[in-house]
Amino acid sequence: MKKVLMDKREQRIMQLLWKQENDTALSIVELEKLFEGEKISRPSIFKALQSLMEKEYINVAGLEQVGTVYARKYKPQITREEYAAILLADSGI
């Protein structure tokens, strides 16, 4: 199955997920904090996460209580190297 390439926002989120030590999963709130200083809203992050899930690049790795609600935690299903191979294959190399 051919993988669909990520857009810039999705790539930025994946970079943040790949940087986590010990394959730590992140919630939307944690991702929003990591984006501090950049212009991105929580709904934009959520939409990008949904798209990444549809493309099977991330999955839900658990739940975390944030205040009175539970938030999903996301973890990459693909490594940087695997995505680089997809990019190369897409460009015909």
C-alpha positions as semicolon CSV with decimal commas, in nm:
position;residue;x (nm);y (nm);z (nm)
1;M;0,000;0,000;0,000
2;K;0,137;0,339;-0,099
3;K;0,156;0,588;0,186
4;V;0,026;0,942;0,140
5;L;0,282;1,214;0,205
6;M;0,243;1,454;0,498
7;D;0,184;1,826;0,470
8;K;0,410;2,074;0,654
9;R;0,200;2,091;0,971
10;E;0,180;1,712;0,991
11;Q;0,556;1,688;0,938
12;R;0,612;1,940;1,221
13;I;0,394;1,734;1,458
14;M;0,576;1,416;1,359
15;Q;0,911;1,586;1,427
16;L;0,791;1,666;1,780
17;L;0,669;1,309;1,833
18;W;0,993;1,160;1,699
19;K;1,201;1,379;1,934
20;Q;1,041;1,231;2,246
21;E;1,271;1,020;2,459
22;N;1,177;0,659;2,531
23;D;0,895;0,676;2,274
24;T;0,686;0,892;2,506
25;A;0,334;0,959;2,378
26;L;0,204;1,318;2,370
27;S;-0,142;1,467;2,417
28;I;-0,280;1,767;2,226
29;V;-0,214;1,988;2,530
30;E;0,151;1,878;2,541
31;L;0,190;1,932;2,167
32;E;0,035;2,278;2,198
33;K;0,298;2,368;2,463
34;L;0,578;2,247;2,234
35;F;0,443;2,474;1,958
36;E;0,470;2,778;2,188
37;G;0,579;3,081;1,992
38;E;0,442;2,944;1,665
39;K;0,106;3,035;1,519
40;I;-0,099;2,719;1,554
41;S;-0,429;2,660;1,730
42;R;-0,550;2,355;1,917
43;P;-0,813;2,279;1,648
44;S;-0,537;2,288;1,382
45;I;-0,328;2,044;1,585
46;F;-0,633;1,819;1,631
47;K;-0,711;1,823;1,260
48;A;-0,351;1,735;1,173
49;L;-0,354;1,451;1,428
50;Q;-0,675;1,313;1,277
51;S;-0,518;1,325;0,931
52;L;-0,204;1,149;1,058
53;M;-0,421;0,877;1,213
54;E;-0,607;0,828;0,884
55;K;-0,273;0,797;0,703
56;E;-0,164;0,544;0,970
57;Y;0,143;0,746;1,075
58;I;0,034;0,772;1,441
59;N;-0,195;0,587;1,679
60;V;-0,356;0,645;2,017
61;A;-0,121;0,516;2,285
62;G;-0,341;0,574;2,588
63;L;-0,538;0,827;2,785
64;E;-0,432;1,092;3,035
65;Q;-0,652;1,281;3,276
66;V;-0,633;1,655;3,214
67;G;-0,848;1,838;3,466
68;T;-1,187;1,670;3,464
69;V;-1,158;1,509;3,119
70;Y;-0,940;1,247;2,955
71;A;-0,709;1,334;2,668
72;R;-0,572;1,092;2,411
73;K;-0,197;1,046;2,389
74;Y;-0,047;0,993;2,045
75;K;0,258;0,796;1,940
76;P;0,423;0,755;1,597
77;Q;0,375;0,426;1,412
78;I;0,650;0,504;1,163
79;T;1,013;0,605;1,213
80;R;1,192;0,896;1,048
81;E;1,388;0,649;0,839
82;E;1,073;0,475;0,715
83;Y;0,921;0,810;0,618
84;A;1,243;0,911;0,442
85;A;1,220;0,588;0,239
86;I;0,861;0,677;0,145
87;L;0,973;1,023;0,031
88;L;1,252;0,875;-0,179
89;A;1,021;0,618;-0,334
90;D;0,767;0,891;-0,414
91;S;1,033;1,096;-0,592
92;G;1,137;0,792;-0,796
93;I;1,473;0,731;-0,631
